[in-house]
């Protein structure tokens, strides 16, 4: 089997997706592009909103492997030096918004599904071999709204999935297995004061009311540090107060970005933080994005290690946070390119990922 034929298909599909803006919550057109490609390949699929699901010939007596990646992108930053929606190949690099995060993983996993399920490359016209086809069920899901953890993304598709035993998420990891990733909790804080005239020393300054709590949030260090993910971290990232120079502010609002390791559940952490606030009231926007972890002894992780890969912990969030089953991140590209100007994926990275996935799953 000539992998280059599947690489060509993957690259051509990725170019179409780059040309179709798919910022989170606006993925309808991109989902249609992907669905049209899947239909042309002869694969039956189900569309759940803007999520695309492929599953067939399921056998309840066999374990099930989910292949997942997302179709949405962030908004392009202002420092792009080229049109982010015009796919451009220069040497080995394919430039375009979403090429690295995570278009490369998306199109590579789709080609791997085609190979393992026996659907031919559009260039070869020949069926691919089916190594150990009966060993496990295979499911492919292209999810939307990943960048915003939206309710119409993976969460919408989850009830339609069969029982999943393990998932591979095609985020850019340099084709090294991320077996843990940090969770996320965003917390809104507020301190209340009393307005008054600044010249008359009246009122209660809400900024000063918040100061002790803000200093505590800056200085506190959580005791349990993860070998893979490091410490749980919290950072005050937004602060708003006051209306004009001569009015004592009666309200100070701020936002805390909390990145958790596997030792701290979001609900516990929120309760802990609230107990340590002297004047501020806290409100968590959500508890749903917890840290995820797959044991190093899991057969899929062990297979990665035997192939020479090195497991690591990822600081970035993905749809893994919404998966109630074991999962790992493994995909082409470099996480450092994500959300940056002039984002790109290497064509050679796509070829390598298809070859690596096939060796792993066989």
N, C-alpha and C positions, 0 to 999 in steps of 0.2 A: 504494500500500500504506500502510495506517495503522499506524504503529509503536506507537501507544498501545494497540492490541489485544494486541500481543506484550508490551508493558510490563505490562499487566494480568495476563497469564498468568504472567509472571516474578514479579511481586509476590505473587500468590496462592500460587505454589509456594514462594517464599522464606518466607512466613508459616508454611506447613506444616513446612518444614524447621526453622525457629526453634522451633516447638512440639515438635519431636522431638529430645530431647537427643542429641548426637552427639560427646561428648568423645572424643578420640583413643583408639583401640582399642575403642571401644564404639559403632560407627557402623552396626550392623546395621539398626536400625529406620529411620534416616535414608536408608540406601541403598535400603531397600524403598519408602520414600515417593517417592524420585526415580525408581526403576524403574517404579513404578505410573504416575507421570505420563508417563514416556516411552512406556509401553505404551498409555496412553490416547490419545497423539498418533499412534499407529500406526507408531512407529519401532522396528525390530528392534534388540535390544541383547544384549550378553553381560555376565553378572555374573561377575566374577573376585574371589572373596571379597566384600569390600564396595566394590570398584571397579566402576564402570559404564562399559562401552565401547560406543560406537556406531560401526560402520564398515560400509559397504555399497557395492556396485558399484565395487570397487577396480580400477583400471587401472594395471598395473605400468609402463606407458610414461609416466605422468604424475607430477609431483611431488606430495608429500603434505603437507598442513597439519594439524597437531594442535592442537585446542582443548582446554585443560586447566584445571581448577580443582579445589579439594578440598572435601570435604563435612564434614570433622571440625572441631572447635573446641577451644580450650583450656578449662580449667575456669573457671567464672565467679569473678571476684574478689569479696571480701567487701564492697566498697563500692558495689555496685549499689544504686540507689535504687528500682528496679522489678524485677519478676520477669524474669530474663534469658530465660526460656523462654516468655514470653507476648508475641507480636508485637503491637506497639502503633504505630499511625500517628498522629503529631501534626504537622499541617501537611504539610510535604514529607518529614519524617523517618519512617523505619521503624526502630523500636528492637527490639533482640533480640540475644542472643548468636550470633555468627557472621554477622550481617547484613552487616557490612563485610568481615570476613576469614573466608572470602571468598565468602559467599553471594551478594552482588551480582554478582560476576564469574561465579560458577557459573551462576546462572539466566539472566544476559544472554548468555553464550556458548551456552547450550543453545537460547535463542530464535534466535540467529544461525544455528546449525546448522539449525534447522527452516526458517528463511527460505531459506537457500541450497540446502537439499535439497528444498524444495517442499512441506513439510508445513504444513497450514493452522493459523492461530491458532484456538484453541478458541472464541473469541468471534466471529470472522468467518465461519468455515466455508468460506473460499475459499483456494485454493492461492496461495502466494507466487510471484512471478516468479523465474526461475532465471538470473541474470546470469552469463555465462561459466561455466556449470555444468561444462562439459567441460574447463576449463583445468587443474584440479588435483583430486586426491582430498581428501576432507575427513573427518577423524576427530575424535570427541569422547570425552574421557575424564574422568570424575569420579573422583578418587582419594581414598583415605582415609589416615589416619595421617600426614598431611603435617606436622602440628604436632610430631610426635615422630620424623619421618624413619623410620617403622617399616618393618619387613621385609614387612609385608602390605599396604603402600600401593602407591605408584608402582612400586617395585621388583618387586612381584609381578605387576603388569600389564604391565610392560615387554616380557617375552618374547612376549606375545600381540599386541603392536602390529606393524603393517606397517613397512616402511622409512619413517621420518619424515625429511622434508627440513628442516622448520622447525616450531617450536611457539610458540603464544601462550599464556601462563599468566595467568589472570585475577585475579591478586593486586591489591589496592588500590594504584593508582599515580596516581590523579587523571587517568586516561586519558592519561598521558604514558609513553613507552616507556622502561622500565628495561633497558638493553642490557648491563648487567653487574651482578653481585651478589656480595657477599663470601661466601667459604666459611666453614666452621666446623670446628674440631677441638677436642675436649675432651680434656684431658690430666690424668691423676691422678699426683700426685707424692708421694713419701714420703722422709723422712729418718729414719735409725735412730740411737738412742742406747743408753744403759744405765741402767736404773732404779736408784734409790738413795734414801736418806733426805735430804730437803732440808736438815735441820738439821746434818748431818754432812759436807756438801760432797762427797757421794759420787755416783758414777754419771756418765753423759754425757748432757747435756740435749739431747734431739732437736730442741727448738725452736731452740736456739742453733746446732745443726748445720745447720738449714735457713736461717738468717738470711741468710747471704751470697748464697745462690742466690735467695732471695726478693727481695732488694734488686736483684740483677742483672736478674731478670725485670721488676721495676718500672721500671728505668731504661733498659733496652735499647731502641733504636729501629731498626727495619728501614730500610734505605737506599732501597729502591725504592718510591716512592709513585706510585699510579695517578691519572691525570687524572680518572677517573670514580669510583674507589672510595676514593681517598686511601691512607693507609698501612695496612700490616698491623699489627694491634694484638693484644696479649695482656694479659690481666688475671687476676690471682689472685682468685678469687671465693669460695672456701671454704677454711677452715683449721680443723683439729681436732687437738688434742693434750692429753694429761694426763688424770688420773683424779681427783686430789684435791690439795689445797694443799701437802701435805708429802711428796709423792712426785715425784722427778725423772722427767719423762716419757721413755719409751724409744722413742717413735714420734711423728712429726709428719706428718700427712697434709694435702694441699691439692689444690685443683682449679684448673686454668688454662683460661680461655676464650680461644681463639685465633680471630681473624677475619682471614682471608687475602684479599689482592687477587689479581689474575690473574698476578702475577709470581712467586708462591711456591706450589709444590705442597705438599700436606700432608705427604707422606712426607719430602721434603727438609727441611721446617721442623722436623719432629719430631727428625730426626737432628741438625740444627744445635743445637737446644735441649739435647738430651741431652749433646752434647759440651761445652757450657758449664756444666754442673752440676758443682759441686765435691763435694757430699756427697749430693745427692738423686738418687733413681731415678725415671724418668718412664715412664708407660705410656699410650699413646694409646688411647682407646676405639674410634676408627674413623678411617680415612683417606678415607672415601667421599664426604664432603660438601665438594667442592672449589669454588673460585670458578668462576663461569661468565661467558662473554662472547660476544657476537655482534658481528661487525665492523660498523662504522658504514656501510660500503659495501654491506652486504647489501640486496638489493632491497626486502625488507619494511621495513627501517629507513629506507631512502631514501624509500619511500612515506609513512611516518609523517612524515618531515621535510617532504615536499612538502605534506602536509596541515596543516602548521603546528605539529606536535608537537615537543617538545624532548627529545632523549635524555638520560638521566642514569644514574648508578650507584646501586644500591640497597644499603644496609647490612644488609638483612634477608634471611634464608635462605628458600628455597622448594624445591619439587620440581625446579626447574631444576638443582640440584646433582646430581640423579640422572639427568639427560638426556644421553645420549651423542650429541646432535645440537644444532644451533643453536636458540636459543630467546630470547624476550624476555618481560618481564612488562609487561602492559598491562591495566588493569582499573579499574572504578569504585570510588570511595571514597578514603579517606585512610589511609595506613599508620599515622598517629599515633592513629587511633581503635582500631586492632587491640589486642586483649588488655587493653582498658580497660573501666572501669565504664560502663554506659549506652551501650554501643556502638550505632551506628546507620548506616544507609545512606539516602541521599536517593532518593526515587522519580525525581526528575529526573535523577539520576546514572545510574540504570538506563536510562532512555530515551536519554540522551546516549550511553551506552556502546554500546547496540544500534545506533544510527545511525552511530556512529564505526566500529565493527567492520565494518558492512556496506559503508561507503565504502572502508575500508582493503582489505577482501578482494575487492572488485570491481575 
